[in-house]
Amino acid sequence: MELKKEFGRGNEESVKMVELKRMKQGGKTIEEFTSEFKSATRENSYKRKTLVEEFKREINKVIRRKLIEIERPPTSIKQWYECATNLDRYLRESRREKKRLRRRKENRN
C-alpha cells in the first residue's frame, strides 16, 4: 500500500511537471497566466530559482525581454509576478490607446 502511494505521488508530480513545461502565456493576460502557473506549481517541489526560470520561459517574449533589460530586473518569483503584471497591463493599455488614436485620425480624414 505504501509503495503504491509513493508511486502515485511521483507519477502525479511528473504529470504536473510536464503540464508546466507545456504552458505558454499566449493571448492570456499575465494575471490569468500567473494564476494557472501558481496552480500548476503549488504542489510541486520546485526550487525558487527553477520557478523563476520556468516562469520566464513561459511568458510572452516581449514581456520577458523588457523585464530582463531593465536596470534592476526582478529576481524573486514574486517580483516576476508583480513586474510582469504591471508591464502587461501597461502594454495592453498602450495598444488600446494606439487603436483609439488611429480610429480618431481615420475618422477625421
trRosetta pair geometry for C-beta under 8 A, 3 or more apart (Angstrom, degrees):
i j d omega theta_ij theta_ji phi_ij phi_ji
1 4 5.8 -56 -152 34 30 112
1 5 6.5 34 150 -22 64 105
2 5 5.5 -52 -152 32 33 116
2 6 6.5 29 153 -15 66 105
3 6 5.8 -56 -149 39 32 108
3 7 6.1 31 154 -19 67 108
4 7 5.7 -53 -141 38 29 111
4 8 6.1 33 156 -21 63 108
5 8 5.9 -58 -150 36 25 111
5 9 6.5 24 154 -18 62 108
6 9 5.8 -55 -147 35 31 111
6 10 6.4 29 156 -17 65 107
7 10 5.8 -57 -149 38 30 110
7 11 6.2 29 154 -18 65 109
8 11 5.8 -58 -146 38 29 111
8 12 6.2 31 155 -21 65 107
9 12 5.7 -53 -147 35 30 112
9 13 6.4 29 155 -17 64 105
10 13 5.8 -55 -149 36 31 110
10 14 6.4 34 152 -20 64 105
11 14 5.6 -52 -150 34 33 114
11 15 6.5 36 151 -20 65 103
12 15 5.7 -52 -152 33 32 113
12 16 6.5 32 151 -18 64 105
12 43 8.0 -35 131 116 115 131
13 16 5.6 -52 -148 37 35 112
13 17 6.4 37 152 -22 66 103
13 43 7.6 -126 -99 120 80 91
13 44 6.0 124 -146 -119 90 75
13 45 7.1 3 -146 7 138 95
14 17 5.7 -53 -148 34 32 112
14 18 6.5 31 153 -17 64 103
15 18 5.8 -55 -152 35 32 110
15 19 6.4 37 149 -22 64 105
16 19 5.4 -50 -149 34 34 117
16 20 6.4 37 152 -22 65 104
16 40 6.1 159 -167 -171 89 73
16 41 7.9 140 161 -94 117 33
16 43 6.7 -132 -102 75 170 95
16 44 5.4 -157 116 -71 134 109
17 20 5.6 -50 -150 33 33 114
17 21 6.5 34 152 -20 64 104
17 44 6.6 124 -72 -127 78 135
18 21 5.7 -53 -149 35 34 112
18 22 6.5 27 153 -15 65 109
19 22 5.9 -68 -154 39 29 107
19 23 6.8 45 149 -43 64 97
19 40 5.5 -148 111 -140 115 119
20 23 5.7 -39 -155 4 35 118
20 37 7.7 79 -134 -140 88 68
20 40 4.9 152 -84 145 85 130
20 41 6.5 80 -105 -71 133 81
20 44 7.3 -17 -38 -37 148 164
20 54 6.1 -10 161 -170 117 140
20 58 7.9 -93 176 -63 68 150
21 54 7.9 -86 -88 -137 54 107
23 33 7.6 127 169 -157 113 92
23 36 6.6 170 -139 124 130 119
23 37 6.5 143 145 -92 161 78
23 40 6.5 -134 -50 0 146 170
23 58 5.0 18 101 -149 93 141
24 58 5.7 -141 -108 -161 41 78
25 28 5.5 -128 -175 59 64 95
25 30 6.9 -16 -138 -98 132 58
25 33 4.3 -18 -119 -96 81 158
25 58 6.2 123 -30 142 81 75
25 59 4.8 48 -32 -135 139 49
25 60 5.0 -88 74 -35 136 77
25 63 7.8 -8 52 33 172 138
26 33 8.0 162 37 -87 71 119
26 60 7.9 -156 -18 -75 6 94
28 32 4.1 -118 -176 85 111 125
28 33 4.7 135 101 -53 126 89
28 36 7.7 0 152 7 169 134
29 32 4.8 99 54 6 78 98
29 33 6.9 -150 93 0 41 88
29 88 5.9 121 -165 147 73 136
29 89 7.9 45 -158 -75 116 66
29 92 7.2 -21 -114 -51 97 155
30 33 5.5 -59 -143 45 34 110
30 34 5.7 39 157 -26 70 107
30 59 6.8 20 -115 -133 96 119
30 63 6.9 160 -77 -145 124 167
30 81 7.8 154 156 -157 112 54
30 84 4.7 -177 -150 133 148 98
30 85 4.8 -152 97 -93 127 54
30 87 7.7 75 -26 66 156 80
30 88 3.8 -176 -7 -11 118 160
30 89 7.9 -83 34 -32 115 71
31 34 5.9 -51 -140 34 25 111
31 35 6.6 29 156 -21 59 105
31 85 5.8 73 -68 -127 77 107
31 88 7.6 -159 -17 87 74 143
32 35 5.9 -57 -156 32 29 113
32 36 6.7 23 151 -12 64 106
33 36 5.7 -59 -153 39 35 109
33 37 6.0 36 151 -22 69 109
33 58 7.5 178 179 127 124 107
33 59 6.8 125 122 -106 154 79
34 37 5.4 -53 -142 38 32 115
34 38 6.1 34 158 -20 66 104
34 81 5.2 96 -139 -137 138 97
34 84 7.3 151 -67 86 119 124
34 85 6.8 -32 -19 -70 151 105
35 38 6.0 -52 -146 35 26 109
35 39 6.5 27 153 -18 60 108
36 39 5.6 -57 -150 37 31 113
36 40 6.3 28 154 -18 66 108
37 40 5.8 -58 -147 37 29 109
37 41 6.2 7 160 -3 65 113
37 54 7.9 157 -155 119 112 107
37 55 6.2 75 -174 -107 153 89
37 58 7.0 155 -100 87 121 146
38 41 6.2 -69 -142 47 27 97
38 42 6.2 54 156 -59 64 92
39 42 5.8 -27 -148 -12 28 119
40 44 7.5 7 141 -13 62 127
41 44 5.1 -73 -151 37 53 117
41 46 5.5 -44 -154 20 108 140
41 51 6.1 86 -162 -119 157 105
41 54 7.6 147 -84 86 130 148
46 50 4.7 -136 -166 89 92 119
46 51 4.9 109 131 -62 131 86
46 54 7.2 -61 -144 4 147 143
47 50 4.7 90 56 8 79 107
47 51 7.2 -141 93 -10 39 86
48 51 5.6 -53 -152 30 33 114
48 52 6.7 32 154 -18 66 102
48 76 7.0 -39 -179 -143 123 75
48 77 6.1 -131 -158 -15 79 113
49 52 5.8 -52 -154 34 34 111
49 53 6.5 31 151 -16 66 107
50 53 5.7 -56 -147 39 34 111
50 54 6.1 33 155 -18 68 107
51 54 5.8 -57 -145 38 29 109
51 55 6.1 28 157 -19 65 109
51 77 4.6 -16 114 -87 123 139
52 55 5.8 -56 -146 37 28 111
52 56 6.2 28 156 -19 64 108
52 75 7.5 -23 -124 173 156 39
52 76 7.1 -126 -80 -170 124 21
52 77 5.2 -126 -72 -78 76 74
52 80 5.8 159 -132 -28 81 150
53 56 5.8 -54 -145 37 29 111
53 57 6.3 30 156 -21 63 109
54 57 5.7 -57 -149 35 29 113
54 58 6.2 12 160 -11 65 116
55 58 6.1 -71 -146 42 26 103
55 59 6.4 22 163 -24 67 108
55 77 6.3 130 -7 -136 151 89
55 80 5.4 104 109 130 144 147
55 81 7.7 -75 -159 -65 153 70
55 84 7.8 -134 159 -23 114 158
56 59 6.5 -56 -142 27 26 104
56 64 5.5 103 -166 -133 75 112
56 68 7.7 78 -148 -65 125 110
56 80 6.9 -92 -64 -142 81 140
59 63 5.2 -78 145 79 120 124
59 64 5.3 149 82 -57 101 95
59 84 5.9 -91 -131 -145 162 141
60 63 4.9 81 70 12 90 104
60 64 6.8 -164 92 -8 43 91
61 64 5.3 -54 -139 41 37 115
61 65 5.9 38 161 -22 70 106
62 65 6.1 -55 -146 36 25 109
62 66 6.4 20 157 -15 61 110
62 91 7.1 120 120 -135 129 159
63 66 6.0 -59 -146 39 28 108
63 67 6.2 21 159 -14 65 111
63 84 5.5 67 166 -142 130 86
63 87 5.5 135 -138 106 91 128
63 88 6.0 -1 -103 -72 138 83
63 91 7.2 -111 -82 -3 89 153
64 67 6.1 -66 -150 40 25 105
64 68 6.2 21 157 -18 65 111
65 68 5.9 -59 -146 37 28 108
65 69 6.1 17 160 -14 65 116
66 69 6.0 -65 -144 42 27 107
66 70 6.9 42 157 -42 62 95
66 87 6.0 161 96 -159 133 145
67 70 6.1 -34 -149 4 34 114
67 73 5.8 94 153 -141 70 91
67 74 6.2 -25 -179 14 117 102
67 80 7.3 85 164 -132 155 72
67 83 5.5 111 -126 128 119 126
67 84 6.4 -34 -61 -79 152 74
67 87 6.4 -119 -65 -15 98 162
68 73 5.4 19 -132 -114 33 145
69 73 7.6 97 26 -77 18 112
70 73 5.5 136 60 -79 88 64
74 79 3.4 178 -151 125 106 108
74 80 4.6 169 109 -70 143 56
74 82 7.4 159 -108 59 140 88
74 83 4.6 -149 -45 10 131 144
74 84 7.9 -76 14 -29 154 82
75 79 6.0 40 42 50 52 148
76 79 4.6 98 56 6 80 102
76 80 7.0 -139 97 -5 44 86
77 80 5.4 -51 -149 35 36 115
77 81 6.5 41 151 -22 66 100
78 81 5.7 -49 -151 32 33 113
78 82 6.4 26 153 -13 65 108
79 82 5.8 -58 -145 42 32 108
79 83 5.8 23 162 -12 70 112
80 83 6.1 -56 -133 44 25 104
80 84 5.7 23 166 -16 63 115
81 84 6.3 -65 -144 41 18 107
81 85 6.2 19 159 -20 60 112
82 85 5.9 -59 -148 35 25 111
82 86 6.4 21 158 -15 63 108
83 86 5.9 -56 -147 38 30 109
83 87 6.2 25 157 -14 65 111
84 87 5.8 -58 -143 42 29 109
84 88 6.0 33 157 -23 65 109
85 88 5.8 -54 -143 36 26 112
85 89 6.5 27 157 -18 62 105
86 89 5.9 -56 -152 35 29 110
86 90 6.4 28 153 -18 64 109
87 90 5.6 -55 -147 37 33 113
87 91 6.2 30 157 -17 68 107
88 91 5.9 -55 -143 38 28 108
88 92 6.3 26 158 -16 64 108
89 92 6.0 -59 -147 39 27 108
89 93 6.2 24 157 -16 64 110
90 93 5.9 -60 -147 39 27 108
90 94 6.2 30 154 -23 64 109
91 94 5.5 -52 -145 35 30 116
91 95 6.5 32 155 -19 64 102
92 95 5.8 -52 -151 34 32 111
92 96 6.5 32 151 -18 64 104
93 96 5.6 -53 -149 36 35 113
93 97 6.3 36 152 -21 66 106
94 97 5.7 -54 -148 36 30 112
94 98 6.5 33 153 -20 63 104
95 98 5.7 -52 -149 34 32 112
95 99 6.5 33 153 -18 64 105
96 99 5.7 -56 -153 36 32 112
96 100 6.4 33 151 -20 66 105
97 100 5.6 -52 -148 35 34 112
97 101 6.3 31 155 -16 66 106
98 101 5.8 -56 -147 39 30 110
98 102 6.2 32 154 -21 65 108
99 102 5.7 -54 -145 37 30 113
99 103 6.3 30 156 -18 64 106
100 103 5.9 -57 -150 37 29 110
100 104 6.3 30 153 -20 64 108
101 104 5.6 -52 -145 36 31 113
101 105 6.3 32 155 -19 65 106
102 105 5.8 -55 -148 37 29 111
102 106 6.3 29 153 -19 64 107
103 106 5.6 -55 -145 38 31 111
103 107 6.2 32 155 -21 66 107
104 107 5.8 -56 -149 35 29 112
104 108 6.7 32 151 -23 62 104
105 108 5.8 -53 -154 29 33 114
105 109 6.9 24 153 -15 64 106
106 109 6.1 -61 -153 36 33 106
